[in-house]
């Protein structure tokens, strides 16, 4: 074997370093200093992924951290609506400026760039993934303690590209207590393993409904599976969130900054302790 020049493009040797997976991670904008990136994933839409992302961001913001949300759910962006943000994002020669919520969380979402937010996004996977990458590379996020990424649902092409291009420190999986839960979690666990990213915690949203008349907890969507599922996959932190009409109404009014829930408070402390 000839001496290594560290330039694989001009060398035909089949050495171990050539077989290393290519590092596809992109650099953030030069004016962004992002400490930790947490991606929030779900197996399918409608389980409350954006809601949990917003609650985590609101909680961390309340604790005095500098928080950003990158809305990567390009075909179903709901973060601006939850936080009542309608302003259009604008850019200058250095990049795109995110929009601030009432209490100072920086957000970027495709809906902040579209002229008409009701326009459907009829784009193929690579274009969608490219847009998410640009939210990472072109947005001037400034100083950030925690960036939460509201991921597109599922474990397909787009989430995979996002995980390859953005240095994610940990994943949070959001589920509902339905039968498929363990299959969905298993897929997320396998994807995280492939990408070498730890799963920080598992949230079972709409886990139960507490009757305000008798105080009894009703399992509207079936028995909870969160404990045994977390044990099965070695996930340390879990959170059970009830179906809460007030949560839905706060987000419908665009008051996402006020989505403070005690369950999320202790969950946030749990997941960030090892980060
Ligand atoms: P996803 O991001 O997974 O598609 P969303 O966060 O947009 O899901 O939530 C779907 C709908 O369910 C929204 O209308 C939201 O207000 C409602 N929702 C989510 N979690 C709860 C909850 N714990 N209690 C009541 N409504 C909820």
Boltz pocket constraint, residues with backbone or C-beta under 6 A from the ligand:
constraints:
  - pocket:
      binder: B
      contacts: [[A, 42], [A, 44], [A, 45], [A, 46], [A, 47], [A, 48], [A, 49], [A, 50], [A, 51], [A, 52], [A, 78], [A, 205], [A, 206], [A, 241], [A, 242], [A, 243], [A, 244], [A, 245], [A, 247], [A, 248], [A, 251], [A, 252]]
      max_distance: 6.0
